[in-house]
Amino acid sequence: MNLILPDIFDSKYKSNSQRARVITETWFKTELYCPACGYNSLIKFNNNEKMADFFCEKCGEIYELKSTSHNISKNII
């Protein structure tokens, strides 16, 4: 697993929040696997799905990705 975020810069995204979302979603899709079953591919839901961003096609677990352009605190909810 590559822990370095991709260097994606797209001028159509003006805000840091939008850039953070695109970068972390790209990284999540290419680098992570399902924590529940270990399957090595997660599928991205369509944008604006309620309460879900990715799902595992093998076990059906769903995942919500949270991202920020600010430093992350010591506590993750």
N, C-alpha and C positions, 0 to 999 in steps of 0.2 A: 504494500500500500504506500503510495506516495503522499506524504503529509504536507507537501508544498502546494498551495493553491495556484491554479493556473493564472497566468498573466493575461487576462482578457480585457481589452479596452475597446469599447464600442461607443462612438460619439453619440449614438442615439439615446444613450442613457445619461441623463443630466445629473441626477442626484446620486449621492454616495450610497443610499439605501438600495436603489435599483442596481447599481454596480455590484454591491455586496451580494445581493440576491442571485444575480446571474453567475457570478464567480463561484459562490458556494454550491448552487444547484449543479453546475457543470462538474465541479469536483466530486460532489456526492454521487452523481450518476456514474462517473467513470472509475472512481476509486473504492467505493464502499460495497459491502456485501450485506446480506440480511443477517442481523444480529440474532434473530430467533432460530434460523435453521442453517445458516451458513451458505445459502445459495449465493452464487457470485454475480448475480445480476438483479438490479432493482429497476422497476418500470416507473416512469414519471407520469403522474396524472396530468390531465389538462390543467392549464392555468386557472386559478380562482376556484379550485375545488375546495369545499368546506372541510376543514380539519384534516387534510391529507395532501401530501406532495408526491410520495412514492409508495409503491407497494411491491411485495414479493409475489411473483407469479407462482412460486412453488408452495409456500405455506399460507399466503393470503394476509400476512401482517402488513399493516399500513404505517407510514412514518410521516411526520410533519417536520420539516426542516425549518429551523429558525436561524436567521442570520442578522448581523448588525455591522455597521461600519465603525462602531465604537469598540473599545476594549471590553472584553467579556469579564464579568465579575467572578469572584471565587465560587459563587453559587449558581448552579444550573438547575432550572426547574424541569 
